[in-house]
Amino acid sequence: MNEEAHAVLRQDHVMAELVDRHDPYVEPNWDEYERLCISIINQQLSTASAAAVRERVFDLLERDVTPASVLAADEAALRDAGLSRSKVEYVRNAARAFQENDYTRAGLASHSDDEVVDLLTEIKGIGAWTARMYLLFVLERPDVLPLGDLAVRRGIEQLYGDDEELTRAEMRAIAEPWRPYRSVATRYIWAEYESE
């Protein structure tokens, strides 16, 4: 898919430069539940703060981040690792949901992107942003444009708007030529934004 995606993205001169400059696919091989926990941890935190909390939480769980280990973990210890009271509740809600339903790649393969968002947002603590991160990073759906993500919006503004504020409609118009690989383009925008 990447060769095909890169051929589409290279038609946009800004994206062509990003494709040459970054490799946004270097990421640990987290499973579905781990990745959802990471998205919950990342909610409303800077990249650096989220990474520090994730490391402490994963260390506390001895790198065995499963629904069972999260439900068994001491709440005070999770809070000491950096999770707010509400985020402890959210990762536990997600753990129970994973025990009851199949949210794996295989389990959600027949669901559309919108259906996946609807299913995930039924879990208290999982909003549209987190559901879209799950589509993009876990299910690896090719055409997700998460404009609810501040870094994506700021990245598009820096790259395409000379740091001027753009509306979401303007951003969608900018991203239109990236179809059907807006997820791939998003990874490059993140890579550029985080390299600043």
Phi, psi and chi 1 to 4 in degrees:
 res  aa     phi    psi   chi1   chi2   chi3   chi4
   1 MET       -  -34.4 -179.8 -178.3   84.4      -
   2 ASN   -61.9  -39.5  -84.7  -10.9      -      -
   3 GLU   -61.9  -45.0  -80.4 -178.1   32.1      -
   4 GLU   -63.4  -44.4 -161.4  174.5  -55.7      -
   5 ALA   -62.3  -44.7      -      -      -      -
   6 HIS   -63.1  -36.7  -71.4  159.9      -      -
   7 ALA   -61.7  -40.8      -      -      -      -
   8 VAL   -67.8  -47.4  169.5      -      -      -
   9 LEU   -67.6  -32.4  -63.8 -178.8      -      -
  10 ARG   -66.7  -13.4  -76.5 -177.0 -172.5  -78.0
  11 GLN   -71.4  -16.5  -66.1  173.7   31.4      -
  12 ASP   -98.4  118.0  173.7  -36.5      -      -
  13 HIS   -62.8  -33.3   72.1  -79.7      -      -
  14 VAL   -67.6  -46.9  172.6      -      -      -
  15 MET   -63.6  -37.4 -133.5    6.4  103.7      -
  16 ALA   -57.7  -40.5      -      -      -      -
  17 GLU   -65.4  -40.0  -72.0 -179.9   22.8      -
  18 LEU   -66.6  -39.1  -60.2 -173.9      -      -
  19 VAL   -61.1  -38.5  168.7      -      -      -
  20 ASP   -72.6  -27.5  -70.5  -20.0      -      -
  21 ARG   -93.1  -26.0 -160.9  160.9   42.0 -129.0
  22 HIS  -128.4  157.7  -61.7  -72.0      -      -
  23 ASP  -127.4   90.1  179.2    7.0      -      -
  24 PRO   -81.8   10.4   31.5  -34.4      -      -
  25 TYR  -102.8   11.6  -74.3   90.2      -      -
  26 VAL   -86.5  100.9 -179.3      -      -      -
  27 GLU  -151.1  143.1 -173.4  174.4  -86.6      -
  28 PRO   -57.1  157.4  -21.8   31.6      -      -
  29 ASN   -91.2   70.9 -170.1   23.6      -      -
  30 TRP   -75.4  147.8  -69.6  -57.0      -      -
  31 ASP   -82.6 -179.6   73.2   15.9      -      -
  32 GLU   -61.1  -47.0  -68.1   94.6  -21.3      -
  33 TYR   -67.8  -42.1  178.7   70.6      -      -
  34 GLU   -56.8  -44.5  -75.5  176.2  -58.4      -
  35 ARG   -66.1  -36.5 -167.0   62.9 -177.1   90.8
  36 LEU   -66.3  -41.0 -172.9   58.4      -      -
  37 CYS   -59.6  -42.4  -75.2      -      -      -
  38 ILE   -61.3  -43.1  -69.4  164.8      -      -
  39 SER   -62.8  -38.5  -69.0      -      -      -
  40 ILE   -65.3  -45.2  -68.7  169.0      -      -
  41 ILE   -59.2  -40.3  -69.0  167.0      -      -
  42 ASN   -69.8  -18.0  -70.8   -6.5      -      -
  43 GLN   -53.5  123.1  -68.5  170.9    0.6      -
  44 GLN    58.7   28.8  -59.6  176.9  -35.6      -
  45 LEU  -124.6  152.5  -70.5  179.4      -      -
  46 SER   -67.2  161.3   70.9      -      -      -
  47 THR   -56.7  -44.6  -57.0      -      -      -
  48 ALA   -67.3  -44.9      -      -      -      -
  49 SER   -63.0  -43.8  -64.3      -      -      -
  50 ALA   -62.2  -41.8      -      -      -      -
  51 ALA   -63.4  -40.1      -      -      -      -
  52 ALA   -65.9  -43.6      -      -      -      -
  53 VAL   -65.3  -43.8  171.8      -      -      -
  54 ARG   -57.3  -46.2 -179.9 -171.2   72.3 -132.9
  55 GLU   -60.4  -43.3  -75.7  -55.6  -56.0      -
  56 ARG   -66.3  -42.1  -70.5 -164.9  -58.1  -90.8
  57 VAL   -65.7  -45.5  169.7      -      -      -
  58 PHE   -64.4  -37.3  -81.2   38.8      -      -
  59 ASP   -64.6  -43.9  -75.5  -13.3      -      -
  60 LEU   -56.5  -40.4  171.0   70.0      -      -
  61 LEU   -86.8    9.7  -61.4  171.2      -      -
  62 GLU    54.2   38.6  -61.7  176.3  -10.2      -
  63 ARG    63.0   13.0  -56.7  -85.4  159.4 -170.0
  64 ASP  -107.4   75.8 -179.8   35.9      -      -
  65 VAL   -91.8   94.9 -177.0      -      -      -
  66 THR  -130.1  163.3   64.9      -      -      -
  67 PRO   -53.7  -42.8  -30.6   38.2      -      -
  68 ALA   -64.1  -43.6      -      -      -      -
  69 SER   -69.1  -35.5   69.9      -      -      -
  70 VAL   -69.5  -41.5  167.1      -      -      -
  71 LEU   -67.8  -30.0  -69.9  170.0      -      -
  72 ALA   -83.3  -18.5      -      -      -      -
  73 ALA   -67.7  147.2      -      -      -      -
  74 ASP   -68.9  129.5 -180.0   68.8      -      -
  75 GLU   -60.9  -41.9  179.9  173.7  -10.6      -
  76 ALA   -62.4  -38.1      -      -      -      -
  77 ALA   -66.8  -39.8      -      -      -      -
  78 LEU   -63.2  -39.3  -71.3  169.0      -      -
  79 ARG   -68.5  -40.2  -60.5 -139.8   30.2 -131.5
  80 ASP   -62.5  -29.1  -72.7  -14.7      -      -
  81 ALA   -75.5  -11.4      -      -      -      -
  82 GLY   122.2   -3.0      -      -      -      -
  83 LEU   -81.1  135.3  -67.7 -177.8      -      -
  84 SER   -70.1  165.2   65.1      -      -      -
  85 ARG   -55.4  -43.6 -172.0 -179.8  -53.4  -82.3
  86 SER   -67.6  -36.8   58.5      -      -      -
  87 LYS   -70.4  -31.9  -74.5 -171.2 -179.2  178.9
  88 VAL   -60.6  -45.8  170.4      -      -      -
  89 GLU   -59.9  -42.4  178.8 -171.4   -8.2      -
  90 TYR   -66.9  -43.9  -61.5  163.4      -      -
  91 VAL   -68.0  -29.8  -65.1      -      -      -
  92 ARG   -74.0  -38.5  -72.1 -173.8  164.6  170.1
  93 ASN   -58.9  -44.5  -70.3  -16.9      -      -
  94 ALA   -63.5  -39.4      -      -      -      -
  95 ALA   -60.7  -47.1      -      -      -      -
  96 ARG   -63.1  -41.1  -75.8 -173.6  -77.6  -85.8
  97 ALA   -61.7  -41.0      -      -      -      -
  98 PHE   -67.2  -30.5  -95.6   73.2      -      -
  99 GLN   -72.7  -27.6  -72.5  179.4  -31.1      -
 100 GLU   -94.1  -26.3  -65.7  165.5    9.2      -
 101 ASN  -134.9  163.2  -60.7  -68.1      -      -
 102 ASP   -99.0   98.8 -173.3   -4.1      -      -
 103 TYR  -101.9   18.6  -66.0  112.0      -      -
 104 THR   -74.3  171.6   63.1      -      -      -
 105 ARG   -54.9  -45.7  -70.5  174.8 -170.2   91.6
 106 ALA   -66.2  -42.1      -      -      -      -
 107 GLY   -66.1  -27.7      -      -      -      -
 108 LEU  -106.1    5.5  -65.4  172.9      -      -
 109 ALA   -57.4  -35.0      -      -      -      -
 110 SER   -87.9   -1.1   64.8      -      -      -
 111 HIS   -92.7  141.7  -68.3   75.8      -      -
 112 SER   -71.8  166.1   71.7      -      -      -
 113 ASP   -56.0  -45.9  -69.4   -3.6      -      -
 114 ASP   -63.5  -38.4  -71.5  -18.9      -      -
 115 GLU   -65.4  -38.4  -71.8  169.1  -19.5      -
 116 VAL   -64.0  -44.6  171.3      -      -      -
 117 VAL   -58.9  -44.9  170.0      -      -      -
 118 ASP   -60.3  -44.7  -71.4  -14.2      -      -
 119 LEU   -64.0  -46.7  -77.1  170.0      -      -
 120 LEU   -69.3  -36.8  -70.1  174.6      -      -
 121 THR   -74.7   -4.8   54.2      -      -      -
 122 GLU   -73.0  -18.1  -71.8  174.6    5.1      -
 123 ILE   -84.1  122.2  -56.4  166.8      -      -
 124 LYS   -61.1  125.4 -174.4  178.6  179.3 -165.2
 125 GLY   105.4  -10.4      -      -      -      -
 126 ILE  -106.2  109.4  -51.6  -63.7      -      -
 127 GLY   -99.8 -174.7      -      -      -      -
 128 ALA   -61.1  -40.0      -      -      -      -
 129 TRP   -60.9  -49.6  176.9   84.7      -      -
 130 THR   -62.5  -40.9  -55.7      -      -      -
 131 ALA   -62.3  -39.1      -      -      -      -
 132 ARG   -70.0  -34.6  -73.8 -166.6  173.5   78.7
 133 MET   -62.5  -37.3  -65.0  -57.5  104.3      -
 134 TYR   -66.3  -43.5 -162.7   80.6      -      -
 135 LEU   -57.7  -44.4  -77.5  171.2      -      -
 136 LEU   -74.6  -50.8 -154.7  151.1      -      -
 137 PHE   -90.1  -34.0  -72.3  106.2      -      -
 138 VAL   -94.3  -53.3  177.1      -      -      -
 139 LEU   -82.0  -12.6  -56.5 -176.6      -      -
 140 GLU    52.0   43.6  -62.7  178.3  -20.2      -
 141 ARG   -69.5  137.9  -61.8  -70.4  173.4   92.8
 142 PRO   -79.4  -18.7   27.0  -33.9      -      -
 143 ASP  -127.1   51.8 -160.3   36.4      -      -
 144 VAL  -102.7  129.7  179.2      -      -      -
 145 LEU  -120.1   95.5 -178.6   66.6      -      -
 146 PRO   -86.2   78.3   31.6  -32.5      -      -
 147 LEU   -72.1   -5.1  -67.9 -179.5      -      -
 148 GLY   -75.6   -8.2      -      -      -      -
 149 ASP   -91.4  122.1 -172.6   84.2      -      -
 150 LEU   -59.3  -42.5 -179.2   64.5      -      -
 151 ALA   -63.5  -36.6      -      -      -      -
 152 VAL   -65.3  -46.3  171.6      -      -      -
 153 ARG   -62.9  -46.5  -68.2 -164.7  -48.4  -85.5
 154 ARG   -64.6  -38.4  -67.4  -67.0  172.2  -94.3
 155 GLY   -62.5  -44.7      -      -      -      -
 156 ILE   -64.0  -41.3  -68.7  172.4      -      -
 157 GLU   -63.3  -41.2  -72.9  169.1  -11.9      -
 158 GLN   -65.9  -44.4  -73.0  173.0    0.6      -
 159 LEU   -78.4  -33.8  -67.8  162.6      -      -
 160 TYR  -118.7  -12.5  -67.6   88.7      -      -
 161 GLY  -123.0   16.6      -      -      -      -
 162 ASP    49.8   41.5  -66.8  -36.2      -      -
 163 ASP    67.4    8.4  -82.7  -31.4      -      -
 164 GLU   -82.5  149.4  -64.3  -66.4  -42.0      -
 165 GLU   -68.2  134.0 -165.9  170.0  -41.0      -
 166 LEU  -116.2  149.4  -62.3  170.0      -      -
 167 THR   -77.1  162.9   66.9      -      -      -
 168 ARG   -64.9  -33.2  -69.4 -168.6 -171.2 -157.5
 169 ALA   -63.6  -40.8      -      -      -      -
 170 GLU   -64.5  -38.8  -71.6  170.4  -36.4      -
 171 MET   -67.1  -40.1  -68.1 -178.7 -164.1      -
 172 ARG   -62.4  -38.0  -81.7 -169.8  -73.8  -85.3
 173 ALA   -66.0  -41.3      -      -      -      -
 174 ILE   -60.8  -39.8  -72.4  165.5      -      -
 175 ALA   -80.8  -12.1      -      -      -      -
 176 GLU   -54.7  -44.2 -165.6   58.7   30.0      -
 177 PRO   -65.4  -14.3  -19.3   29.8      -      -
 178 TRP   -80.2  -14.2  -51.9  -22.2      -      -
 179 ARG   -57.7  145.3  -78.7 -177.9 -175.6  -87.6
 180 PRO   -93.5   36.0   36.2  -34.1      -      -
 181 TYR  -127.6   40.9  -61.6  109.9      -      -
 182 ARG   -67.0  -25.8  -68.1 -179.9  -60.6  175.2
 183 SER   -63.8  -42.3  -63.6      -      -      -
 184 VAL   -64.2  -45.9 -179.4      -      -      -
 185 ALA   -59.6  -40.8      -      -      -      -
 186 THR   -60.0  -41.4  -64.8      -      -      -
 187 ARG   -61.3  -38.5  -74.7  175.7  174.3  -96.0
 188 TYR   -69.2  -37.0  -78.1  103.4      -      -
 189 ILE   -64.1  -44.2  -70.7  165.6      -      -
 190 TRP   -59.3  -46.3  -90.0  -44.0      -      -
 191 ALA   -58.5  -42.9      -      -      -      -
 192 GLU   -67.6  -45.3  177.3   70.4    8.4      -
 193 TYR   -61.4  -42.1 -176.3   78.2      -      -
 194 GLU   -77.1  -14.2  -69.8  173.5    1.9      -
 195 SER   -86.7   -8.8   71.4      -      -      -
 196 GLU   -65.5      -  -66.1  -70.1  -50.6      -
